[in-house]
Amino acid sequence: MRHWLWTGLSGKLGFLKKEEETVYIVAPTLTDEGRDFLIRTCSLWTNEVFLIGKGNVNFDLDSKGENLWTAPVVNLLRDYQEGTSLARLTENHEDGIHTYFWPLLGAGRSFPRVYSLNPGGTYSRFHSHTAREELYLVLKGEGTIRIEKHDCHVIEGDLIAKPTGPDISTQFLADKGKEMKILDIEIFPDNERRSKDAVFYPDHGELDLFGEGWDLTIPADAIMSSRDAMENYDTGYRRKVDGTWEPSDIRGFKKREKN
């Protein structure tokens, strides 16, 4: 829904457009959370947002009421009460609470969320990305972040960088007997979760391929260098799951010979 709404508004509204245009969005009866989401999204494209009709298709433009424009602001430290948008975007997990902010901020290439970890908990597998950049900010408490072969002690206020390229594996552990609250911001090369990304889980021995058209898991033992494939690119052979190969009759290529 957000992608559809975003695409539609981008063709109609925007602060560089010289002409003023009124855009009408007809929606079914919404929950308070759904209404807040719609108003916040529209507020990114215009300075005035009004709710008219309230179920009546005969809109009365003279009684549109107050301007409901809402700033793209959320508070990372507050507790989220039932009935609010953030409450609907909050999940309770065994190790703590996860809150997803990006639908309310209109984020396109970033994916911000907050993890509240109970003592002894963690928020994810030990993992790396090949296409996403990631930043972590410790908002509360202290604990350990695993960075490749290193265990690093982190405290409130620490900002941890995980740039794209090195494929750095990380994992947070609330192992100091205290609750931790962590802001995690993933930055995608393309529009949000449509970006393709290879995520490696060293502890689990898995490589997962995510993104539009991708949803695959490859055993880590099957990962190998592409050097042999490139050096024998124009020969006929079939690769096996263990990395070895056997000659194969492939149209247009000479069969690869065994050494």
C-alpha positions as CSV (number, residue, x, y, z in Angstrom):
1,M,0.0,0.0,0.0
2,R,2.8,2.4,0.9
3,H,4.5,1.9,-2.5
4,W,1.2,2.4,-4.4
5,L,0.4,5.6,-2.4
6,W,4.0,6.9,-2.7
7,T,4.0,6.4,-6.5
8,G,0.6,8.1,-6.9
9,L,1.6,11.1,-4.8
10,S,4.9,11.6,-6.5
11,G,3.1,12.2,-9.8
12,K,0.7,14.8,-8.3
13,L,2.4,16.6,-5.4
14,G,5.8,17.8,-4.4
15,F,7.3,21.0,-3.2
16,L,9.1,21.8,-6.6
17,K,5.8,21.8,-8.5
18,K,4.8,25.3,-9.3
19,E,1.1,24.8,-9.8
20,E,-1.2,24.1,-6.9
21,E,-3.2,21.0,-7.2
22,T,-5.7,19.3,-4.9
23,V,-5.4,15.5,-4.6
24,Y,-8.3,13.4,-3.3
25,I,-7.7,10.0,-1.8
26,V,-10.8,7.9,-1.3
27,A,-10.3,5.4,1.5
28,P,-12.6,3.0,3.3
29,T,-13.3,3.4,7.0
30,L,-9.8,3.3,8.7
31,T,-8.7,2.5,12.2
32,D,-7.0,5.3,14.1
33,E,-3.6,3.7,13.3
34,G,-4.5,3.5,9.6
35,R,-5.7,7.1,9.5
36,D,-2.5,8.3,11.2
37,F,-0.4,6.3,8.6
38,L,-2.3,7.9,5.7
39,I,-2.0,11.4,7.1
40,R,1.7,11.1,7.9
41,T,2.4,9.8,4.4
42,C,0.5,12.6,2.7
43,S,2.2,15.2,5.0
44,L,5.5,14.4,3.3
45,W,4.2,15.7,0.0
46,T,2.2,18.7,1.0
47,N,1.8,21.4,3.7
48,E,-2.0,20.8,4.1
49,V,-3.9,17.6,4.8
50,F,-7.6,17.6,5.5
51,L,-10.1,14.8,6.3
52,I,-13.4,15.4,4.6
53,G,-16.5,13.3,4.0
54,K,-16.2,10.9,6.9
55,G,-18.0,8.2,5.1
56,N,-20.1,10.6,3.0
57,V,-19.1,10.7,-0.7
58,N,-20.7,14.1,-1.1
59,F,-17.6,16.1,0.2
60,D,-18.3,19.4,1.7
61,L,-15.2,21.5,0.8
62,D,-16.3,24.4,2.9
63,S,-16.2,22.4,6.2
64,K,-12.9,20.5,5.8
65,G,-11.9,21.3,9.3
66,E,-8.4,21.7,10.7
67,N,-5.1,21.0,8.9
68,L,-4.0,17.6,10.0
69,W,-0.4,17.9,8.6
70,T,1.9,15.8,10.8
71,A,5.7,16.1,11.0
72,P,7.8,13.0,10.3
73,V,8.8,12.7,13.9
74,V,8.7,9.7,16.3
75,N,10.1,9.4,19.8
76,L,12.5,6.5,20.3
77,L,12.5,6.5,24.1
78,R,8.8,6.6,25.0
79,D,6.6,3.7,25.9
80,Y,4.0,2.9,23.3
81,Q,0.4,2.8,24.6
82,E,-2.3,0.6,23.1
83,G,-4.3,2.3,20.3
84,T,-1.3,4.3,19.0
85,S,0.3,3.7,15.6
86,L,3.6,2.7,17.2
87,A,1.8,0.1,19.4
88,R,0.5,-1.6,16.2
89,L,4.1,-1.5,14.9
90,T,5.5,-3.1,18.1
91,E,6.1,-6.8,18.5
92,N,6.8,-8.8,21.7
93,H,9.5,-11.4,21.4
94,E,10.9,-13.8,23.9
95,D,14.1,-11.8,24.1
96,G,12.5,-8.3,24.1
97,I,10.4,-5.8,22.2
98,H,10.9,-4.8,18.5
99,T,9.4,-1.5,17.2
100,Y,9.3,-0.6,13.5
101,F,9.3,3.1,12.7
102,W,9.8,3.3,9.0
103,P,6.1,3.2,7.9
104,L,5.5,6.4,9.9
105,L,8.6,8.2,8.6
106,G,8.0,7.5,4.9
107,A,11.5,5.9,4.7
108,G,12.4,4.8,1.2
109,R,15.9,3.4,1.3
110,S,16.2,3.1,5.1
111,F,14.6,0.7,7.5
112,P,14.8,2.1,11.1
113,R,13.7,0.0,14.1
114,V,14.3,-0.2,17.8
115,Y,15.1,-3.4,19.8
116,S,14.5,-3.5,23.6
117,L,16.4,-6.6,24.8
118,N,15.8,-8.3,28.1
119,P,19.0,-9.3,30.1
120,G,20.5,-12.3,28.4
121,G,18.7,-11.7,25.1
122,T,19.8,-11.0,21.6
123,Y,18.1,-9.3,18.6
124,S,19.4,-11.3,15.6
125,R,21.7,-13.9,14.4
126,F,25.4,-13.2,13.9
127,H,25.1,-11.9,10.3
128,S,26.5,-9.8,7.5
129,H,25.1,-8.0,4.4
130,T,26.5,-7.6,0.9
131,A,24.3,-4.7,-0.2
132,R,22.8,-3.0,2.9
133,E,24.6,-0.5,5.0
134,E,23.8,-0.6,8.7
135,L,24.2,1.7,11.7
136,Y,23.5,0.8,15.4
137,L,23.0,3.3,18.3
138,V,22.8,2.0,21.9
139,L,20.0,4.1,23.4
140,K,20.0,2.4,26.8
141,G,22.0,-0.1,28.9
142,E,25.2,-1.9,28.0
143,G,26.2,-5.2,26.6
144,T,28.4,-6.8,23.9
145,I,28.5,-6.6,20.2
146,R,30.2,-9.3,18.2
147,I,32.1,-7.9,15.3
148,E,33.7,-10.7,13.3
149,K,36.1,-12.4,15.7
150,H,36.0,-9.6,18.3
151,D,33.7,-9.1,21.3
152,C,33.3,-5.3,22.0
153,H,31.8,-3.8,25.1
154,V,29.2,-1.1,24.3
155,I,27.4,1.4,26.4
156,E,24.6,3.9,26.1
157,G,25.5,6.5,23.4
158,D,27.8,4.2,21.3
159,L,27.2,4.4,17.5
160,I,28.4,1.3,15.6
161,A,29.0,1.4,11.8
162,K,28.6,-1.6,9.5
163,P,29.4,-0.2,6.0
164,T,28.6,-2.0,2.8
165,G,31.6,-3.8,1.2
166,P,33.5,-5.5,4.0
167,D,30.6,-7.9,4.7
168,I,31.1,-7.5,8.5
169,S,29.2,-9.9,10.7
170,T,27.7,-8.5,13.9
171,Q,25.4,-9.5,16.7
172,F,24.2,-7.8,19.9
173,L,24.2,-9.6,23.3
174,A,22.6,-8.2,26.4
175,D,25.0,-10.2,28.5
176,K,25.8,-7.6,31.3
177,G,22.7,-8.3,33.3
178,K,21.0,-5.1,32.0
179,E,18.2,-4.3,29.6
180,M,19.4,-2.9,26.3
181,K,17.6,-0.6,23.8
182,I,19.2,-0.3,20.3
183,L,18.3,1.7,17.3
184,D,19.1,-0.2,14.1
185,I,19.0,1.6,10.8
186,E,19.5,-0.5,7.6
187,I,20.1,1.5,4.4
188,F,19.3,-0.1,1.1
189,P,20.8,0.7,-2.3
190,D,17.3,0.8,-3.9
191,N,13.8,1.4,-2.7
192,E,13.5,-0.3,0.7
193,R,13.1,-4.1,0.8
194,R,13.0,-4.5,-3.0
195,S,16.8,-4.4,-3.0
196,K,18.6,-7.7,-3.5
197,D,21.0,-8.7,-0.8
198,A,23.0,-11.7,0.2
199,V,23.0,-12.2,4.0
200,F,25.6,-14.6,5.5
201,Y,25.0,-16.3,8.9
202,P,28.4,-17.8,9.9
203,D,27.1,-19.5,13.1
204,H,24.3,-21.2,11.2
205,G,26.3,-22.0,8.0
206,E,23.8,-20.4,5.7
207,L,23.7,-17.8,2.9
208,D,20.3,-16.3,2.3
209,L,19.4,-14.4,-0.8
210,F,16.7,-11.7,-0.2
211,G,15.0,-9.1,-2.4
212,E,12.5,-8.8,-5.2
213,G,12.4,-12.2,-6.9
214,W,14.8,-13.8,-4.4
215,D,14.0,-16.0,-1.4
216,L,16.7,-18.7,-1.2
217,T,19.0,-20.4,1.3
218,I,22.3,-21.8,0.3
219,P,24.5,-24.0,2.6
220,A,27.7,-22.1,3.5
221,D,29.7,-25.2,2.6
222,A,28.6,-24.8,-1.0
223,I,30.1,-21.3,-1.2
224,M,33.3,-21.2,-3.3
225,S,35.4,-18.7,-5.3
226,S,34.3,-17.9,-8.8
227,R,37.9,-18.2,-10.1
228,D,37.5,-21.7,-11.5
229,A,34.2,-20.8,-13.2
230,M,35.7,-17.7,-14.9
231,E,38.8,-19.5,-16.0
232,N,36.7,-22.2,-17.6
233,Y,33.8,-20.0,-18.7
234,D,33.7,-21.3,-22.3
235,T,33.8,-25.0,-21.6
236,G,31.1,-27.6,-21.0
237,Y,30.8,-28.9,-17.4
238,R,28.3,-29.3,-14.6
239,R,29.0,-28.0,-11.1
240,K,28.2,-30.3,-8.1
241,V,26.9,-29.2,-4.7
242,D,30.3,-30.0,-3.1
243,G,32.1,-27.6,-5.5
244,T,33.6,-30.3,-7.8
245,W,32.5,-30.7,-11.4
246,E,32.0,-33.2,-14.2
247,P,32.3,-32.8,-18.0
248,S,29.0,-32.2,-19.7
249,D,27.8,-31.8,-23.3
250,I,26.5,-28.3,-23.5
251,R,25.5,-26.7,-26.8
252,G,28.0,-24.2,-28.1
253,F,30.9,-25.3,-25.8
254,K,33.7,-27.8,-26.0
255,K,33.4,-30.4,-23.2
256,R,35.8,-29.6,-20.4
257,E,38.5,-32.1,-19.9
258,K,39.5,-33.6,-16.6
259,N,43.0,-32.7,-15.4
